[in-house]
Amino acid sequence: MQTIGERLEEARKKKGISIREAAEATKIRGDYLQKFESNQFDIGLTEIYTRGFLRTYANFLKVPADRIVNDYAALGRGEVRPRQPAREVYGRMDISVATAESGDRATPTAEPAAPAPEPSPANRGPQRPRTGSSLPTGPDPALVFKYVKWGGIGLVALVAVMVVWSLLSGDKRANNSGGPAPSLSPVSRGPTVGLIALRHVQIRVTRANPDRSDGELIYSGTLSAGETKIIPRTTAIFVEATPAENLEVDINGKRTNWGQALAAFGPNINKGEIQAPTP
């Protein structure tokens, strides 16, 4: 009669798969599967996990899983010891039951002593008033008023901050959504190009050489939403923006989205040339 490991190994080899492939398919470690096929079931896990892994592996190999698990249980593993009844102790009193030989007589126990009678009010003598005890009192009204006062002041301050923040955020959203942009103030008397950031954008501006290559670096930096950079345009320049759709270019008062302007030359283009002004 074949052992559990021999049946598992034979079924795996018939499927033509390796231990590694079986481990990847069943999500069970390969060394566990190797031990199962070697009839070594002490893998350092509890019995419920060992039986579960055996059942999963048997189902994967199309081997009767119930028979594999039953044969594993027949090896004497996974036995559950009966739980010992807990002994209950009631205080210090031992409960004993008389045997048949004693004629169903229980061991007599001493009766508890009767409590001493309380002295009558006439024999108690004069009662002294208790000291150090007082009735519970409520919170100090002055302290409550102080806390309410400061809490109200803090609430008003918080509301004021929220209102100011809402107004500032509204103005910022208006600028980003196509509202009126800040006016351009030229930094020089000659022709210029205005670079307006709709959102966070990185910009690099260089002069264009006669061979249409990068020349002298004019500006390199990052603009936040709403910021404007004025660039002199005495010659042709290259403007590179990342991302390009976050930048608008102002040439002679005409604004153009840089990403839309470069889209005509192909996708994923963020650099373009602005020609020199005509004399």
Backbone as CSV, one residue per row, in Angstrom:
resi,resn,N_x,N_y,N_z,CA_x,CA_y,CA_z,C_x,C_y,C_z
1,MET,0.847,-1.197,0.000,0.000,0.000,0.000,0.881,1.246,0.000
2,GLN,0.571,2.162,-0.862,1.383,3.373,-0.978,1.156,4.287,0.228
3,THR,2.221,4.985,0.601,2.115,5.969,1.671,1.528,7.264,1.129
4,ILE,1.262,8.196,2.055,0.711,9.496,1.641,1.695,10.214,0.718
5,GLY,2.969,10.227,1.114,3.965,10.928,0.305,4.132,10.316,-1.064
6,GLU,4.093,8.974,-1.164,4.243,8.319,-2.467,3.082,8.651,-3.385
7,ARG,1.853,8.695,-2.836,0.703,9.052,-3.669,0.789,10.494,-4.153
8,LEU,1.213,11.391,-3.271,1.325,12.791,-3.684,2.416,12.971,-4.732
9,GLU,3.548,12.338,-4.520,4.662,12.483,-5.465,4.297,11.880,-6.818
10,GLU,3.652,10.706,-6.810,3.262,10.070,-8.072,2.272,10.931,-8.842
11,ALA,1.285,11.535,-8.112,0.307,12.380,-8.798,0.961,13.633,-9.372
12,ARG,1.920,14.197,-8.637,2.597,15.396,-9.162,3.405,15.087,-10.408
13,LYS,4.130,13.959,-10.392,4.951,13.618,-11.546,4.092,13.272,-12.760
14,LYS,2.899,12.694,-12.524,2.002,12.433,-13.642,1.525,13.722,-14.296
15,LYS,1.352,14.779,-13.478,0.951,16.078,-14.048,2.127,16.771,-14.725
16,GLY,3.354,16.269,-14.465,4.524,16.839,-15.122,4.904,18.216,-14.608
17,ILE,4.733,18.459,-13.314,5.068,19.755,-12.744,6.103,19.548,-11.646
18,SER,6.849,20.588,-11.352,7.880,20.533,-10.327,7.323,20.998,-8.985
19,ILE,8.138,20.815,-7.933,7.742,21.287,-6.606,7.542,22.806,-6.628
20,ARG,8.412,23.501,-7.331,8.315,24.962,-7.384,7.025,25.410,-8.047
21,GLU,6.655,24.739,-9.163,5.410,25.103,-9.841,4.199,24.789,-8.964
22,ALA,4.256,23.678,-8.238,3.145,23.345,-7.345,3.042,24.349,-6.213
23,ALA,4.193,24.796,-5.696,4.164,25.780,-4.607,3.575,27.100,-5.082
24,GLU,3.913,27.520,-6.311,3.357,28.779,-6.834,1.860,28.659,-7.068
25,ALA,1.392,27.481,-7.485,-0.037,27.311,-7.772,-0.862,27.207,-6.500
26,THR,-0.334,26.546,-5.471,-1.099,26.338,-4.231,-0.817,27.380,-3.167
27,LYS,0.215,28.242,-3.397,0.605,29.249,-2.394,1.094,28.593,-1.096
28,ILE,1.657,27.393,-1.214,2.229,26.681,-0.068,3.733,26.589,-0.283
29,ARG,4.511,26.799,0.752,5.960,26.776,0.624,6.439,25.453,0.051
30,GLY,7.473,25.534,-0.803,7.973,24.344,-1.461,8.582,23.338,-0.495
31,ASP,9.231,23.832,0.584,9.824,22.883,1.525,8.749,22.097,2.271
32,TYR,7.549,22.710,2.475,6.453,21.957,3.073,5.996,20.826,2.146
33,LEU,5.835,21.143,0.855,5.400,20.124,-0.103,6.436,19.005,-0.206
34,GLN,7.716,19.364,-0.161,8.778,18.364,-0.231,8.717,17.419,0.972
35,LYS,8.454,17.989,2.150,8.338,17.145,3.345,7.109,16.237,3.272
36,PHE,5.982,16.766,2.739,4.797,15.931,2.608,5.091,14.702,1.742
37,GLU,5.768,14.915,0.634,6.075,13.805,-0.258,7.099,12.859,0.362
38,SER,7.841,13.322,1.366,8.796,12.460,2.067,8.198,11.889,3.348
39,ASN,6.862,12.035,3.514,6.154,11.534,4.706,6.677,12.170,5.991
40,GLN,7.063,13.440,5.888,7.493,14.202,7.054,6.462,15.315,7.264
41,PHE,5.651,15.155,8.296,4.547,16.083,8.501,4.792,17.041,9.647
42,ASP,5.947,16.966,10.279,6.280,17.894,11.356,6.940,19.128,10.718
43,ILE,6.106,20.094,10.315,6.608,21.284,9.617,6.612,22.514,10.515
44,GLY,6.395,22.312,11.814,6.459,23.426,12.751,5.187,24.246,12.825
45,LEU,4.072,23.742,12.278,2.803,24.461,12.328,1.799,23.633,13.123
46,THR,0.693,24.260,13.468,-0.356,23.547,14.187,-1.021,22.526,13.266
47,GLU,-1.737,21.565,13.880,-2.335,20.482,13.115,-3.374,20.984,12.130
48,ILE,-4.083,22.042,12.494,-5.133,22.537,11.589,-4.531,23.079,10.300
49,TYR,-3.338,23.701,10.389,-2.670,24.186,9.183,-2.102,23.016,8.380
50,THR,-1.535,22.013,9.071,-0.973,20.862,8.362,-2.062,20.133,7.590
51,ARG,-3.221,19.887,8.241,-4.316,19.213,7.536,-4.837,20.070,6.382
52,GLY,-4.917,21.389,6.590,-5.382,22.263,5.512,-4.449,22.246,4.316
53,PHE,-3.125,22.278,4.571,-2.161,22.242,3.461,-2.241,20.908,2.721
54,LEU,-2.394,19.786,3.476,-2.520,18.480,2.830,-3.758,18.424,1.940
55,ARG,-4.869,18.944,2.446,-6.109,18.927,1.651,-5.966,19.784,0.388
56,THR,-5.366,20.965,0.534,-5.184,21.843,-0.629,-4.280,21.191,-1.672
57,TYR,-3.174,20.578,-1.200,-2.242,19.946,-2.137,-2.891,18.751,-2.823
58,ALA,-3.663,17.959,-2.079,-4.335,16.812,-2.678,-5.369,17.253,-3.710
59,ASN,-6.146,18.295,-3.423,-7.118,18.794,-4.396,-6.433,19.301,-5.652
60,PHE,-5.274,19.950,-5.467,-4.538,20.448,-6.646,-4.047,19.302,-7.524
61,LEU,-3.635,18.178,-6.897,-3.119,17.036,-7.658,-4.230,16.076,-8.088
62,LYS,-5.499,16.418,-7.818,-6.630,15.563,-8.160,-6.552,14.210,-7.432
63,VAL,-6.071,14.233,-6.192,-6.020,13.042,-5.344,-7.145,13.164,-4.312
64,PRO,-7.832,12.064,-3.984,-8.919,12.157,-2.980,-8.430,12.800,-1.686
65,ALA,-8.881,14.025,-1.439,-8.375,14.780,-0.296,-8.837,14.170,1.024
66,ASP,-10.086,13.700,1.097,-10.586,13.129,2.350,-9.784,11.885,2.749
67,ARG,-9.416,11.103,1.766,-8.646,9.893,2.076,-7.243,10.253,2.566
68,ILE,-6.641,11.274,1.956,-5.312,11.711,2.394,-5.363,12.197,3.842
69,VAL,-6.379,13.011,4.153,-6.489,13.553,5.504,-6.789,12.451,6.514
70,ASN,-7.644,11.475,6.123,-7.956,10.377,7.037,-6.730,9.506,7.297
71,ASP,-5.936,9.244,6.242,-4.715,8.461,6.436,-3.727,9.220,7.322
72,TYR,-3.701,10.558,7.165,-2.817,11.348,8.018,-3.274,11.268,9.484
73,ALA,-4.613,11.324,9.699,-5.126,11.232,11.063,-4.865,9.851,11.656
74,ALA,-4.828,8.811,10.787,-4.578,7.463,11.285,-3.158,7.289,11.795
75,LEU,-2.275,8.216,11.416,-0.900,8.145,11.913,-0.805,8.546,13.378
76,GLY,-1.925,8.960,13.981,-1.911,9.341,15.397,-1.661,10.812,15.605
77,ARG,-1.785,11.616,14.544,-1.565,13.064,14.673,-2.902,13.773,14.717
78,GLY,-2.905,14.934,15.266,-4.112,15.742,15.312,-5.112,15.285,16.340
79,GLU,-4.689,14.361,17.287,-5.623,13.939,18.328,-5.838,15.058,19.330
80,VAL,-7.053,15.237,19.722,-7.404,16.283,20.682,-7.616,15.634,22.036
81,ARG,-6.846,16.031,23.006,-6.999,15.483,24.353,-8.262,16.008,24.999
82,PRO,-8.994,15.115,25.707,-10.217,15.594,26.390,-9.869,16.608,27.453
83,ARG,-10.692,17.586,27.519,-10.464,18.661,28.475,-10.838,18.211,29.876
84,GLN,-9.946,18.431,30.850,-10.197,18.064,32.228,-11.185,19.047,32.858
85,PRO,-12.178,18.539,33.551,-13.133,19.468,34.185,-12.446,20.306,35.253
86,ALA,-12.769,21.544,35.242,-12.163,22.459,36.213,-12.772,22.222,37.589
87,ARG,-11.909,22.293,38.594,-12.372,22.114,39.972,-12.796,23.457,40.525
88,GLU,-14.010,23.513,40.993,-14.537,24.750,41.522,-14.404,24.752,43.034
89,VAL,-13.975,25.846,43.563,-13.814,26.003,45.002,-14.691,27.150,45.450
90,TYR,-15.515,26.900,46.409,-16.416,27.922,46.914,-15.860,28.423,48.241
91,GLY,-15.155,29.556,48.167,-14.580,30.130,49.374,-13.624,29.146,50.032
92,ARG,-13.804,28.876,51.310,-12.986,27.918,52.064,-13.811,26.731,52.568
93,MET,-15.011,26.596,52.082,-15.890,25.533,52.567,-15.716,24.302,51.706
94,ASP,-15.377,23.155,52.293,-15.219,21.895,51.585,-16.552,21.163,51.591
95,ILE,-16.957,20.707,50.435,-18.208,19.964,50.304,-17.863,18.489,50.225
96,SER,-18.336,17.689,51.163,-18.049,16.253,51.192,-19.358,15.500,51.141
97,VAL,-19.327,14.379,50.427,-20.514,13.544,50.273,-20.281,12.247,51.014
98,ALA,-21.218,11.859,51.823,-21.085,10.623,52.601,-21.211,9.425,51.691
99,THR,-20.437,8.393,51.974,-20.489,7.165,51.193,-21.597,6.284,51.712
100,ALA,-21.838,5.155,50.993,-22.915,4.239,51.403,-22.610,3.594,52.733
101,GLU,-21.288,3.416,53.022,-20.932,2.759,54.266,-21.265,3.625,55.481
102,SER,-21.254,4.950,55.305,-21.527,5.830,56.440,-23.004,6.068,56.643
103,GLY,-23.855,5.357,55.831,-25.300,5.476,56.034,-25.825,6.817,55.615
104,ASP,-25.272,7.361,54.481,-25.725,8.650,53.930,-25.694,9.727,54.967
105,ARG,-24.648,9.714,55.807,-24.525,10.781,56.803,-23.474,11.763,56.355
106,ALA,-23.788,13.014,56.406,-22.850,14.064,56.000,-22.063,14.511,57.205
107,THR,-20.823,14.934,56.948,-19.975,15.408,58.037,-20.551,16.697,58.586
108,PRO,-20.794,16.736,59.877,-21.384,17.972,60.434,-20.381,19.104,60.367
109,THR,-20.889,20.256,60.138,-20.052,21.464,60.072,-20.498,22.421,61.147
110,ALA,-19.563,23.221,61.570,-19.868,24.175,62.639,-20.765,25.264,62.109
111,GLU,-21.770,25.583,62.912,-22.679,26.640,62.513,-22.014,27.992,62.728
112,PRO,-22.285,28.941,61.850,-21.685,30.266,62.017,-22.217,30.956,63.255
113,ALA,-21.314,31.673,63.929,-21.716,32.374,65.149,-22.688,33.486,64.813
114,ALA,-23.674,33.652,65.685,-24.669,34.694,65.462,-24.036,36.060,65.634
115,PRO,-24.420,37.017,64.831,-23.834,38.347,64.962,-24.243,38.994,66.279
116,ALA,-23.319,39.733,66.825,-23.594,40.415,68.102,-24.648,41.479,67.887
117,PRO,-25.571,41.586,68.829,-26.625,42.604,68.674,-26.050,44.004,68.781
118,GLU,-26.615,44.853,67.937,-26.169,46.243,67.952,-26.668,46.934,69.220
119,PRO,-25.866,47.790,69.788,-26.312,48.505,70.999,-27.460,49.437,70.674
120,SER,-28.344,49.554,71.596,-29.497,50.439,71.407,-29.022,51.890,71.436
121,PRO,-29.816,52.775,70.896,-29.413,54.193,70.892,-29.123,54.728,72.281
122,ALA,-29.797,54.154,73.303,-29.554,54.661,74.662,-28.184,54.259,75.162
123,ASN,-27.643,53.109,74.668,-26.356,52.622,75.146,-25.187,53.071,74.288
124,ARG,-25.459,53.704,73.157,-24.366,54.122,72.264,-23.589,55.281,72.825
125,GLY,-24.173,56.055,73.699,-23.481,57.238,74.199,-23.627,58.385,73.227
126,PRO,-23.072,59.503,73.598,-23.203,60.672,72.719,-22.473,60.457,71.383
127,GLN,-23.135,60.801,70.284,-22.562,60.662,68.945,-21.816,61.942,68.575
128,ARG,-20.582,61.727,68.123,-19.791,62.872,67.673,-20.007,63.110,66.187
129,PRO,-20.088,64.354,65.815,-20.265,64.632,64.372,-19.006,64.228,63.615
130,ARG,-19.198,63.663,62.429,-18.078,63.273,61.577,-17.414,64.509,60.978
131,THR,-16.102,64.403,60.917,-15.329,65.499,60.327,-14.636,65.001,59.078
132,GLY,-14.298,65.934,58.209,-13.565,65.593,56.987,-14.453,65.151,55.844
133,SER,-15.770,65.136,56.044,-16.675,64.756,54.961,-17.557,65.940,54.624
134,SER,-17.865,66.077,53.358,-18.718,67.187,52.896,-19.535,66.700,51.724
135,LEU,-20.642,67.330,51.532,-21.506,66.985,50.424,-20.871,67.447,49.116
136,PRO,-21.078,66.691,48.009,-20.501,67.115,46.730,-21.095,68.446,46.281
137,THR,-20.232,69.254,45.805,-20.661,70.572,45.319,-20.447,70.658,43.825
138,GLY,-21.143,71.551,43.160,-21.020,71.733,41.722,-19.772,72.518,41.356
139,PRO,-19.497,72.664,40.049,-18.312,73.415,39.610,-18.415,74.882,39.982
140,ASP,-17.248,75.492,40.082,-17.186,76.907,40.422,-17.775,77.733,39.284
141,PRO,-18.822,78.537,39.524,-19.415,79.322,38.430,-18.414,80.253,37.770
142,ALA,-17.496,80.824,38.538,-16.510,81.726,37.945,-15.602,80.984,36.983
143,LEU,-15.212,79.750,37.343,-14.360,78.968,36.471,-15.089,78.565,35.196
144,VAL,-16.367,78.198,35.335,-17.159,77.843,34.156,-17.283,79.043,33.218
145,PHE,-17.549,80.223,33.780,-17.675,81.425,32.953,-16.368,81.731,32.223
146,LYS,-15.252,81.489,32.902,-13.952,81.744,32.276,-13.740,80.832,31.074
147,TYR,-14.052,79.532,31.244,-13.875,78.595,30.144,-14.798,78.917,28.974
148,VAL,-16.057,79.273,29.291,-17.005,79.619,28.227,-16.535,80.860,27.479
149,LYS,-15.998,81.826,28.220,-15.531,83.066,27.598,-14.401,82.788,26.614
150,TRP,-13.379,82.068,27.065,-12.245,81.783,26.181,-12.638,80.855,25.035
151,GLY,-13.574,79.945,25.293,-14.043,79.091,24.202,-14.752,79.892,23.128
152,GLY,-15.566,80.869,23.539,-16.241,81.719,22.555,-15.265,82.545,21.756
153,ILE,-14.237,83.089,22.427,-13.237,83.886,21.699,-12.499,83.015,20.681
154,GLY,-12.143,81.777,21.082,-11.458,80.887,20.150,-12.319,80.522,18.964
155,LEU,-13.630,80.321,19.203,-14.536,79.979,18.113,-14.668,81.128,17.123
156,VAL,-14.776,82.350,17.642,-14.882,83.514,16.745,-13.617,83.665,15.908
157,ALA,-12.451,83.470,16.538,-11.197,83.582,15.794,-11.114,82.528,14.707
158,LEU,-11.563,81.309,15.001,-11.532,80.246,14.008,-12.438,80.553,12.828
159,VAL,-13.627,81.080,13.107,-14.545,81.439,12.025,-13.941,82.535,11.155
160,ALA,-13.282,83.532,11.783,-12.673,84.614,11.005,-11.571,84.081,10.099
161,VAL,-10.748,83.179,10.610,-9.680,82.601,9.781,-10.263,81.825,8.614
162,MET,-11.329,81.077,8.858,-11.944,80.303,7.781,-12.527,81.210,6.703
163,VAL,-13.127,82.334,7.108,-13.690,83.264,6.122,-12.586,83.867,5.265
164,VAL,-11.484,84.311,5.901,-10.370,84.897,5.138,-9.780,83.869,4.189
165,TRP,-9.614,82.643,4.674,-9.048,81.602,3.820,-9.959,81.299,2.640
166,SER,-11.278,81.303,2.870,-12.219,81.050,1.783,-12.136,82.135,0.720
167,LEU,-12.015,83.408,1.167,-11.914,84.498,0.193,-10.634,84.385,-0.632
168,LEU,-9.517,84.101,0.038,-8.257,83.980,-0.691,-8.283,82.807,-1.652
169,SER,-8.858,81.689,-1.237,-8.939,80.525,-2.114,-9.836,80.796,-3.303
170,GLY,-10.921,81.558,-3.082,-11.800,81.896,-4.193,-11.108,82.748,-5.231
171,ASP,-10.307,83.738,-4.765,-9.570,84.564,-5.735,-8.557,83.743,-6.510
172,LYS,-7.908,82.798,-5.817,-6.898,81.985,-6.478,-7.536,81.071,-7.504
173,ARG,-8.712,80.487,-7.169,-9.404,79.630,-8.126,-9.898,80.419,-9.313
174,ALA,-10.298,81.653,-9.076,-10.763,82.476,-10.189,-9.629,82.738,-11.172
175,ASN,-8.433,82.989,-10.670,-7.293,83.219,-11.558,-6.933,81.961,-12.330
176,ASN,-7.009,80.784,-11.670,-6.652,79.534,-12.331,-7.695,79.087,-13.325
177,SER,-8.961,79.509,-13.181,-10.031,79.057,-14.062,-10.274,80.004,-15.222
178,GLY,-9.348,80.832,-15.540,-9.499,81.700,-16.701,-9.953,83.088,-16.364
179,GLY,-9.901,83.507,-15.125,-10.293,84.850,-14.745,-9.258,85.854,-15.179
180,PRO,-9.423,87.070,-14.807,-8.479,88.103,-15.213,-7.102,87.822,-14.650
181,ALA,-6.104,87.779,-15.512,-4.731,87.507,-15.106,-4.059,88.803,-14.718
182,PRO,-2.992,88.736,-13.933,-2.288,89.951,-13.534,-1.695,90.663,-14.740
183,SER,-1.680,91.955,-14.649,-1.142,92.754,-15.750,0.350,92.533,-15.852
184,LEU,0.840,92.652,-17.080,2.248,92.446,-17.356,2.960,93.787,-17.327
185,SER,4.041,93.809,-16.594,4.847,95.024,-16.547,6.193,94.712,-17.161
186,PRO,6.485,95.208,-18.336,7.736,94.878,-19.008,8.932,95.330,-18.188
187,VAL,9.966,94.473,-18.233,11.173,94.799,-17.506,12.147,95.584,-18.380
188,SER,11.844,95.677,-19.615,12.702,96.461,-20.512,11.825,97.174,-21.528
189,ARG,12.388,98.150,-22.208,11.620,98.940,-23.162,11.474,98.244,-24.498
190,GLY,12.268,97.213,-24.767,12.181,96.498,-26.029,11.066,95.476,-26.029
191,PRO,10.972,94.684,-27.094,9.949,93.638,-27.182,10.169,92.588,-26.090
192,THR,9.079,92.116,-25.557,9.144,91.108,-24.487,8.123,90.009,-24.749
193,VAL,8.279,88.936,-23.988,7.341,87.816,-23.991,6.920,87.583,-22.544
194,GLY,5.637,87.502,-22.299,5.136,87.241,-20.962,4.832,85.758,-20.779
195,LEU,5.380,85.177,-19.727,5.122,83.777,-19.385,4.255,83.755,-18.127
196,ILE,3.021,83.290,-18.259,2.047,83.294,-17.160,1.769,81.848,-16.751
197,ALA,1.970,81.536,-15.469,1.745,80.184,-14.955,0.278,80.022,-14.562
198,LEU,-0.401,79.090,-15.217,-1.762,78.759,-14.814,-1.762,77.872,-13.568
199,ARG,-0.791,77.001,-13.509,-0.548,76.144,-12.359,0.954,75.969,-12.222
200,HIS,1.377,75.153,-11.272,2.803,74.934,-11.018,3.480,74.433,-12.289
201,VAL,4.542,75.113,-12.732,5.192,74.750,-13.983,6.682,75.076,-13.894
202,GLN,7.530,74.243,-14.513,8.963,74.471,-14.611,9.279,75.033,-15.996
203,ILE,10.102,76.083,-16.034,10.347,76.808,-17.287,11.848,76.918,-17.506
204,ARG,12.244,76.804,-18.789,13.636,77.026,-19.202,13.612,77.779,-20.527
205,VAL,14.246,78.951,-20.555,14.250,79.812,-21.743,15.698,80.017,-22.184
206,THR,15.969,79.774,-23.479,17.315,79.964,-24.041,17.204,80.725,-25.358
207,ARG,18.298,81.365,-25.734,18.341,82.037,-27.034,18.514,80.990,-28.128
208,ALA,17.948,81.254,-29.275,18.054,80.343,-30.408,19.234,80.751,-31.277
209,ASN,20.146,79.825,-31.532,21.268,80.068,-32.422,20.794,80.054,-33.879
210,PRO,21.612,80.549,-34.777,21.212,80.531,-36.197,20.926,79.122,-36.710
211,ASP,21.573,78.096,-36.126,21.334,76.719,-36.576,20.156,76.077,-35.858
212,ARG,19.332,76.880,-35.209,18.144,76.429,-34.496,18.486,75.492,-33.323
213,SER,19.573,75.752,-32.642,19.953,74.995,-31.458,19.925,75.918,-30.251
214,ASP,19.994,75.305,-29.038,19.984,76.089,-27.812,21.250,76.930,-27.716
215,GLY,21.055,78.155,-27.246,22.183,79.039,-27.033,22.280,79.476,-25.586
216,GLU,22.428,80.747,-25.351,22.589,81.300,-24.011,21.323,81.089,-23.182
217,LEU,21.523,80.682,-21.935,20.399,80.498,-21.028,19.919,81.859,-20.533
218,ILE,18.623,82.123,-20.736,18.039,83.396,-20.309,17.370,83.254,-18.945
219,TYR,16.633,82.182,-18.755,15.925,82.002,-17.480,15.667,80.508,-17.267
220,SER,15.766,80.097,-16.009,15.427,78.728,-15.625,14.881,78.768,-14.207
221,GLY,13.690,78.248,-14.018,13.094,78.270,-12.688,11.695,77.689,-12.696
222,THR,11.019,77.854,-11.580,9.676,77.314,-11.385,8.731,78.447,-11.038
223,LEU,7.570,78.448,-11.674,6.543,79.443,-11.392,5.346,78.755,-10.748
224,SER,4.806,79.415,-9.747,3.582,78.923,-9.124,2.377,79.518,-9.835
225,ALA,1.193,79.009,-9.485,-0.030,79.467,-10.141,-0.203,80.976,-9.953
226,GLY,-0.425,81.713,-11.060,-0.638,83.149,-11.015,0.625,83.970,-11.181
227,GLU,1.818,83.366,-11.113,3.056,84.115,-11.270,3.334,84.403,-12.742
228,THR,4.050,85.492,-12.992,4.368,85.943,-14.358,5.853,86.252,-14.453
229,LYS,6.434,85.857,-15.589,7.848,86.144,-15.855,7.944,86.832,-17.211
230,ILE,8.607,88.023,-17.230,8.789,88.790,-18.462,10.171,88.470,-19.021
231,ILE,10.214,88.062,-20.292,11.459,87.676,-20.953,11.713,88.623,-22.129
232,PRO,12.902,89.246,-22.232,13.218,90.076,-23.404,13.199,89.221,-24.668
233,ARG,12.711,89.807,-25.784,12.607,89.068,-27.043,13.275,89.863,-28.162
234,THR,14.537,90.064,-27.977,15.281,90.756,-29.033,15.696,89.811,-30.140
235,THR,15.786,88.510,-29.838,16.107,87.485,-30.831,15.121,86.341,-30.663
236,ALA,15.247,85.355,-31.529,14.413,84.157,-31.395,14.819,83.402,-30.127
237,ILE,13.826,82.865,-29.426,14.094,82.157,-28.174,13.369,80.817,-28.174
238,PHE,13.909,79.892,-27.381,13.264,78.609,-27.144,12.647,78.631,-25.741
239,VAL,11.376,78.185,-25.636,10.675,78.112,-24.355,10.323,76.652,-24.108
240,GLU,10.813,76.118,-22.995,10.522,74.742,-22.587,9.761,74.771,-21.263
241,ALA,8.570,74.140,-21.224,7.710,74.159,-20.034,7.263,72.739,-19.707
242,THR,7.281,72.430,-18.427,6.855,71.100,-17.965,5.930,71.260,-16.760
243,PRO,4.637,70.890,-16.914,3.965,70.513,-18.150,3.598,71.737,-18.973
244,ALA,3.565,71.569,-20.291,3.383,72.719,-21.172,1.994,73.328,-21.049
245,GLU,0.975,72.505,-20.736,-0.389,73.039,-20.660,-0.603,73.940,-19.454
246,ASN,0.346,73.993,-18.531,0.221,74.866,-17.362,0.793,76.259,-17.617
247,LEU,1.165,76.562,-18.861,1.796,77.840,-19.176,1.042,78.534,-20.291
248,GLU,0.879,79.866,-20.128,0.366,80.719,-21.193,1.461,81.681,-21.625
249,VAL,1.517,81.958,-22.924,2.528,82.851,-23.491,1.810,84.083,-24.030
250,ASP,2.276,85.271,-23.615,1.690,86.545,-24.046,2.673,87.219,-24.999
251,ILE,2.268,87.327,-26.259,3.081,87.984,-27.281,2.257,89.130,-27.871
252,ASN,2.695,90.341,-27.600,2.005,91.538,-28.111,0.545,91.554,-27.674
253,GLY,0.286,91.163,-26.431,-1.071,91.204,-25.902,-1.934,90.012,-26.279
254,LYS,-1.400,89.084,-27.068,-2.167,87.900,-27.464,-1.673,86.707,-26.662
255,ARG,-2.595,86.092,-25.929,-2.227,84.970,-25.070,-2.543,83.637,-25.757
256,THR,-1.625,82.689,-25.573,-1.765,81.361,-26.166,-1.336,80.324,-25.146
257,ASN,-2.140,79.286,-25.017,-1.742,78.180,-24.156,-0.594,77.428,-24.823
258,TRP,0.529,77.303,-24.112,1.743,76.741,-24.716,1.564,75.253,-25.052
259,GLY,0.807,74.535,-24.217,0.581,73.124,-24.498,-0.246,72.932,-25.753
260,GLN,-1.299,73.766,-25.948,-2.127,73.650,-27.141,-1.360,74.075,-28.387
261,ALA,-0.487,75.084,-28.241,0.294,75.530,-29.399,1.278,74.451,-29.843
262,LEU,1.883,73.718,-28.900,2.860,72.686,-29.263,2.193,71.395,-29.693
263,ALA,0.908,71.209,-29.364,0.227,69.970,-29.739,0.138,69.801,-31.242
264,ALA,0.194,70.904,-31.995,0.130,70.804,-33.454,1.363,70.134,-34.037
265,PHE,2.471,70.093,-33.284,3.706,69.490,-33.790,3.854,68.030,-33.355
266,GLY,2.961,67.538,-32.525,3.038,66.145,-32.102,2.783,66.020,-30.620
267,PRO,2.554,64.785,-30.158,2.292,64.572,-28.728,3.573,64.647,-27.902
268,ASN,3.383,64.953,-26.625,4.485,64.960,-25.637,5.599,65.925,-26.011
269,ILE,5.265,67.033,-26.647,6.257,68.067,-26.968,6.041,69.223,-25.998
270,ASN,7.114,69.632,-25.316,7.002,70.716,-24.345,7.977,71.851,-24.626
271,LYS,8.546,71.866,-25.833,9.535,72.896,-26.145,9.238,73.447,-27.541
272,GLY,9.278,74.761,-27.633,8.995,75.384,-28.919,9.754,76.706,-29.071
273,GLU,9.772,77.192,-30.279,10.525,78.411,-30.621,9.574,79.596,-30.799
274,ILE,9.966,80.732,-30.240,9.270,82.003,-30.487,10.190,82.866,-31.325
275,GLN,9.721,83.206,-32.493,10.580,83.922,-33.429,10.881,85.342,-32.945
276,ALA,11.946,85.887,-33.474,12.335,87.232,-33.111,11.326,88.242,-33.653
277,PRO,11.154,89.388,-33.006,10.201,90.375,-33.494,10.670,90.963,-34.848
278,THR,9.706,91.264,-35.666,10.015,91.861,-36.978,10.418,93.315,-36.765
279,PRO,11.409,93.774,-37.480,11.862,95.180,-37.297,10.812,96.154,-37.788
